[in-house]
Amino acid sequence: MRLSWHDLGKPRADKADGKSIEIVGFPLAALPTVSADHFLMMAEPGCCQGCVPANRMAVVEVFADQPLKFGNGTLRLSGTWHVSSDPEGWRYQLHGAEVTPGVTRRAMLAASPLFCLPVPAMAQAADGMAVDIHSHSGNLIRLSFGRGQSVPIAEPMRQGGMSAICLAVVSDAPIIKLTGGRLRPSRDPKPGELYDFTQRAFAALHTLAHEQGMPILKTAAELRGARADRPSLIVSSEGADFLEGRIERLDEAYQRWALRHLQLTHYRPNELGDIQTEQSVHGGLTAFGAEVIRRSNRLGIVVDVAHGTYELVKKAASVTTKPLVLSHTSLTERPLAWTRRILPDHARVIASTGGVIGIWPVTAFYPNVVAYAEGIAKMAGVVGVDHVGLGTDHLGLVGASALPNYTDLPQLAAALRTRFNAEETAKLLGGNYRRVFDASLG
């Protein structure tokens, strides 16, 4: 027997008590994970426990005999249906749950309209000039801690047509942990701790670039000339925590490490301002945050306001003389507590500076590359095609990605071509960020 989400709360679902059923939905565990034997299933994707509907009849509690892999998006499950009489618990449960083979990601892509495009259209859109506004490729996060080994970046970029990526160190990494289903600061940093860590992380980034034969871009002219046949890196920092309130360290990072893209905040309310995932303590951007923006404008560093609150973004827009970037997020009409997604007005502030909003391929929101293209198109519908870009957060996402490898870029390009012409697609895949980089460094 197959149940749909429209059956829940109706006699058909109640009459299925004790029967073997099949249902398709989106899994959500208490903590970010790739598999679990006890989790919730919903009709729509969610990113955290705050996404779970309050309606006890709109969720299915799933129990499996062994951990089930979540994969990329929906799960088709079979098991024994139970209708609970507990007024404090979920109304519906699925026991002995097993994954039932369903439509694979490859099959969904093959069946989608993008594969009706002629191959030349796909190749033209992915013209080797794409730019990823936010990435942790190469296993940089682990390498920053002196762990693990590097993974290839350059060859997948060449194959997919990616000319450059903003490769980001994570300046508050030593003190952030998964707590209550989201990344949070676990403690206050020791004096000098985040500065010292970030110096090691920058060094690891430069070593990675050298080992993989990837030039580090330092000028606007260098990015203008960048092509996928020789993939390049832009040194970026996710969070300016390493400054520790000292503006001279920004000049040092610019000169010593070729820092050219700076995200003001990450998962810690820092000396520069407030973040979306914690209580506001500064009322937005601090005076030091404004000083960092002005100094970045003068030096030639792209200012990134990802993770910052709406109040921070509005104040940053009033301070900057150069376009702002919000490197990785997605659009929402229904904000939840501690969400990293943004409302249309938040997006419009970025666009008002001439800036770019990078859309990230989180499978909870975009289960496949076609849906990801739709998310990009939705943002473009709000702020215009000149203000949207690609921010994959590659190897930085807690969960799965709808664009797990740069070799998948032509598929995204083709999906975008079902909605945009070749010139517009080129802007979305990198042209818009190239313009902002040029304005910031030129």
C-alpha positions in Angstrom: 0.0 0.0 0.0 1.3 3.4 -0.9 0.6 6.5 1.2 0.9 10.1 0.2 1.4 13.1 2.5 -2.2 14.1 1.6 -3.4 11.0 3.3 -2.0 11.9 6.7 -4.7 13.1 9.1 -7.4 11.4 7.0 -9.1 8.0 7.4 -6.9 6.3 4.8 -3.8 6.8 6.9 -5.6 5.6 10.1 -6.9 2.5 8.3 -3.4 1.5 7.3 -2.5 0.8 10.9 -0.5 -2.4 11.1 -0.2 -2.7 7.3 2.9 -2.7 5.1 3.1 0.7 3.4 5.4 2.7 1.2 6.0 6.5 1.5 8.4 9.0 -0.1 9.6 12.0 1.9 12.6 14.0 3.2 14.5 12.7 6.2 15.7 14.8 9.1 17.8 13.5 11.9 18.5 15.2 15.3 22.0 16.0 14.2 23.5 16.4 10.7 24.4 12.9 9.5 24.5 10.8 6.4 22.6 7.9 7.9 20.4 7.0 11.0 18.1 4.3 12.3 15.8 6.8 14.0 14.7 10.0 12.3 11.8 12.0 11.2 10.4 12.2 7.7 8.6 15.2 6.2 6.8 16.2 3.0 9.3 19.1 2.5 13.0 19.4 3.0 14.3 20.8 6.3 17.8 21.9 7.5 17.3 21.6 11.3 14.9 20.7 14.1 13.4 24.1 13.8 12.1 23.1 10.4 9.9 20.3 11.8 6.1 21.2 11.6 4.3 21.6 14.9 1.4 19.6 13.5 1.9 16.1 15.0 0.0 14.6 12.1 2.3 16.1 9.4 5.5 14.1 10.4 6.3 10.4 10.3 8.7 9.0 13.0 10.9 6.4 11.4 12.4 3.4 13.1 14.8 1.1 11.2 16.6 -2.1 12.2 19.9 -0.7 10.9 21.0 2.8 9.8 19.6 4.0 6.5 21.6 6.2 4.2 19.9 9.5 3.4 21.5 10.1 0.0 20.7 13.3 -1.9 17.1 14.4 -1.3 14.1 12.2 -0.9 13.9 8.6 0.5 11.4 6.0 -0.6 10.7 3.8 2.4 8.7 0.7 3.1 7.8 -0.7 6.5 5.0 -1.3 8.9 2.7 1.6 9.6 1.7 2.4 13.1 -0.9 4.9 14.3 0.0 6.1 17.8 -2.5 7.1 20.5 0.2 9.0 22.4 -1.1 12.7 22.5 2.4 14.0 23.2 4.1 12.1 20.4 3.9 11.9 16.6 0.7 10.4 15.3 2.3 8.2 12.6 5.3 5.9 12.9 7.0 3.6 10.4 8.7 0.5 11.9 11.2 -1.8 10.3 11.8 0.8 7.7 13.8 -0.1 4.6 14.9 1.9 1.6 12.9 0.9 -1.5 14.6 1.5 -4.8 13.2 4.5 -6.5 14.2 7.1 -9.0 18.0 7.7 -8.9 19.7 11.0 -9.2 21.1 10.1 -12.6 17.7 9.0 -13.9 16.1 12.3 -12.6 18.7 14.3 -14.5 18.3 12.2 -17.6 14.5 12.6 -17.6 14.7 16.4 -17.0 14.3 19.0 -19.8 17.9 20.0 -19.6 18.9 16.9 -21.5 16.8 17.9 -24.4 19.3 20.7 -25.1 21.8 20.1 -27.9 25.4 19.5 -26.6 26.8 22.7 -28.1 24.4 24.8 -25.9 25.7 23.0 -22.8 29.3 23.5 -23.8 28.8 27.2 -24.7 27.3 28.0 -21.3 30.2 26.3 -19.4 32.8 28.2 -21.4 35.6 27.7 -19.0 35.1 31.1 -17.2 33.0 30.0 -14.3 33.9 31.1 -10.8 32.9 29.5 -7.4 32.4 32.3 -4.9 32.8 30.1 -1.9 34.7 26.7 -1.6 36.7 24.6 0.8 38.0 22.3 -2.0 41.0 20.2 -1.7 40.2 19.1 1.9 41.4 22.5 3.1 39.5 22.5 6.4 41.2 19.3 7.6 44.5 20.3 6.1 44.3 23.5 8.2 44.4 21.3 11.3 47.3 19.3 10.0 45.0 16.3 9.3 44.3 14.2 6.2 45.5 14.5 2.7 44.7 16.9 -0.1 42.2 15.9 -2.8 42.3 17.0 -6.5 40.9 20.4 -7.3 42.5 21.4 -10.6 41.5 18.5 -12.8 37.8 18.5 -11.9 37.8 22.2 -12.5 39.3 21.8 -15.9 36.8 19.1 -16.8 33.8 21.1 -15.6 34.9 24.5 -17.0 35.6 26.2 -13.6 38.2 28.9 -14.0 38.7 30.0 -10.4 37.4 29.4 -6.9 37.4 31.5 -3.8 39.2 29.0 -1.5 38.3 29.8 2.1 40.1 29.1 5.3 37.8 29.0 8.3 39.1 31.4 10.9 36.9 30.3 13.9 37.3 26.6 13.2 39.0 25.7 16.5 36.1 26.8 18.6 32.9 25.8 16.6 31.1 22.5 17.1 27.8 20.9 16.3 25.5 21.7 19.2 21.8 21.2 19.2 21.7 20.5 15.5 23.6 23.5 14.4 27.2 24.8 14.4 27.9 27.1 17.3 30.8 28.5 19.2 31.7 26.0 22.0 33.9 28.5 24.0 35.6 31.8 23.9 38.9 31.7 22.0 42.2 32.2 23.8 44.1 35.4 23.0 46.0 34.9 19.8 44.5 31.4 19.2 42.4 32.3 16.1 45.2 34.4 14.6 47.7 31.6 15.0 45.4 29.0 13.6 44.5 31.1 10.6 48.1 31.7 9.8 48.6 27.9 9.6 45.4 27.6 7.5 46.7 30.3 5.0 50.0 28.4 4.8 48.1 25.2 4.1 46.2 26.9 1.3 49.4 28.2 -0.3 51.0 24.7 -0.1 47.9 23.2 -1.7 48.0 25.7 -4.5 51.6 25.0 -5.1 51.2 21.2 -5.1 48.3 21.3 -7.6 50.0 23.9 -9.8 47.2 26.5 -9.3 48.1 30.2 -9.6 46.8 32.5 -6.8 45.1 35.5 -8.3 46.1 38.8 -6.8 44.8 41.4 -9.3 41.6 42.1 -11.3 43.6 41.6 -14.5 44.6 38.1 -13.4 41.0 37.1 -12.9 40.0 38.6 -16.2 42.5 36.3 -17.8 41.6 33.2 -15.8 40.4 30.2 -17.8 39.6 26.6 -16.8 42.5 25.2 -18.8 44.7 26.5 -16.0 42.5 26.7 -12.9 43.2 29.4 -10.3 42.6 30.2 -6.7 41.5 33.4 -4.9 42.6 33.4 -1.2 39.5 33.8 1.0 38.8 33.8 4.7 35.5 32.7 6.1 35.3 34.9 9.1 37.6 37.8 10.1 38.1 36.4 13.6 41.9 36.2 13.0 42.0 40.0 13.1 41.1 39.9 16.9 40.3 43.6 16.7 43.6 44.6 15.1 43.2 46.3 11.7 46.9 46.0 10.8 46.4 42.3 10.5 44.2 42.9 7.5 47.2 44.5 5.7 49.4 41.6 6.8 47.0 39.0 5.3 46.7 41.1 2.1 50.4 41.3 1.6 51.7 38.0 3.1 48.9 35.6 2.1 47.4 37.4 -0.9 44.0 37.6 0.8 41.5 39.1 -1.7 38.1 37.9 -0.4 37.1 38.4 3.2 33.9 37.2 4.9 33.3 39.3 8.0 31.6 36.7 10.2 31.1 33.0 10.5 29.6 31.0 13.4 30.8 33.2 16.1 29.5 36.8 16.9 32.9 38.4 16.6 34.5 41.8 16.8 33.0 42.8 13.5 29.3 42.0 14.1 26.3 39.7 14.6 25.5 36.5 12.8 22.2 34.8 11.7 22.6 31.7 13.9 23.1 33.4 17.3 21.4 36.1 19.3 22.3 39.6 18.3 24.8 41.2 20.6 26.1 44.2 18.6 22.9 45.4 16.8 24.5 44.5 13.5 27.9 45.8 12.3 30.3 47.1 14.9 32.5 50.2 14.5 35.5 47.9 14.0 33.5 46.0 11.3 32.9 49.3 9.5 36.6 50.1 9.7 37.5 46.7 8.2 35.1 47.3 5.3 36.6 50.7 4.6 40.1 49.3 4.8 39.2 46.4 2.5 37.8 48.9 0.0 41.0 50.8 -0.1 43.3 47.7 -0.2 41.3 45.9 -2.8 39.6 43.0 -0.9 36.1 41.8 -1.8 33.8 42.2 1.3 31.6 39.2 1.9 28.6 39.5 4.4 27.6 35.8 4.4 26.4 34.6 7.8 25.8 38.3 8.9 22.4 39.4 10.1 20.1 41.6 8.1 21.0 44.6 10.3 24.7 43.9 9.7 24.2 43.8 5.9 22.2 47.0 5.9 24.9 48.8 7.8 27.6 47.3 5.6 25.8 48.5 2.6 25.8 52.1 4.0 29.5 51.9 4.7 31.0 50.3 1.6 32.0 52.1 -1.6 32.4 48.8 -3.4 29.9 46.0 -4.2 29.2 43.5 -1.5 29.1 39.7 -1.9 26.9 37.3 0.1 28.7 34.2 -1.0 26.5 31.2 0.0 22.8 31.2 0.9 19.4 30.7 -0.7 16.1 32.5 -0.9 13.2 31.9 1.5 9.8 33.4 2.0 9.4 31.7 5.4 12.3 32.4 7.7 13.0 30.0 10.6 15.0 30.5 13.7 18.7 30.5 13.1 18.4 30.0 9.4 21.2 30.8 7.0 18.7 31.5 4.2 17.6 35.1 3.4 14.4 37.0 2.7 14.0 39.0 -0.6 14.7 42.4 1.2 18.0 41.0 2.5 18.9 40.0 -1.0 17.9 43.4 -2.4 20.3 45.2 -0.1 23.2 43.2 -1.6 22.0 44.0 -5.1 21.7 47.7 -4.3 25.5 47.9 -3.9 26.0 46.2 -7.3 26.9 43.0 -5.5 26.4 39.3 -6.0 24.5 36.6 -4.0 26.0 33.1 -4.3 23.4 30.3 -4.2 24.5 27.1 -2.4 23.5 23.6 -3.6 22.2 22.2 -0.3 20.1 19.1 -1.1 17.6 19.8 1.7 16.5 22.7 -0.5 17.6 21.6 -4.0 17.7 17.7 -4.2 19.3 17.7 -7.7 21.0 19.9 -10.1 17.7 20.8 -11.9 16.2 22.1 -8.6 19.5 23.9 -7.9 19.1 25.8 -11.2 15.5 26.6 -10.2 16.8 28.1 -7.0 19.3 30.3 -8.8 16.5 31.4 -11.2 14.3 32.2 -8.2 16.9 34.5 -6.7 17.5 36.1 -10.1 13.8 36.8 -10.3 14.1 38.8 -7.1 17.3 40.8 -7.6 18.0 40.5 -11.3 20.3 38.2 -13.3 23.3 40.6 -12.7 23.3 39.9 -9.0 23.4 36.1 -8.6 26.3 33.7 -8.7 27.6 30.3 -7.7 28.6 29.6 -4.1 29.0 25.8 -3.7 30.6 25.6 -0.2 32.3 22.6 -1.7 33.6 20.2 1.1 32.2 22.6 3.7 28.5 21.6 3.7 27.4 19.5 6.7 25.1 17.5 4.4 25.0 16.5 0.7 25.4 18.7 -2.3 23.4 18.9 -5.5 26.7 19.8 -7.2 29.1 17.5 -5.5 31.9 17.8 -8.0 33.1 20.6 -10.4 32.8 18.0 -13.2 29.0 18.4 -12.8 29.1 22.0 -13.8 28.0 21.4 -17.5 24.8 19.8 -16.1 24.1 23.0 -14.1 24.9 25.1 -17.1 22.5 23.2 -19.3 19.8 23.4 -16.7 20.2 27.2 -16.5 20.0 27.4 -20.3 16.4 26.2 -20.1 15.7 29.5 -18.3 18.4 32.0 -19.5 20.2 32.8 -22.7 23.9 32.2 -23.1 25.0 35.7 -22.0 22.8 35.5 -18.8 24.0 32.0 -18.0 27.7 33.1 -18.3 26.9 35.9 -15.8 25.4 33.6 -13.3 28.2 31.1 -13.5 31.0 33.6 -13.0 30.6 36.8 -15.0 28.9 38.6 -12.1 31.6 37.8 -9.6 34.3 38.8 -12.1 32.6 42.2 -12.3 32.6 42.6 -8.5 36.2 41.4 -8.2 37.2 43.9 -10.9 35.3 46.7 -9.1 36.8 45.8 -5.7 40.4 45.4 -6.9 40.6 47.6 -9.9 
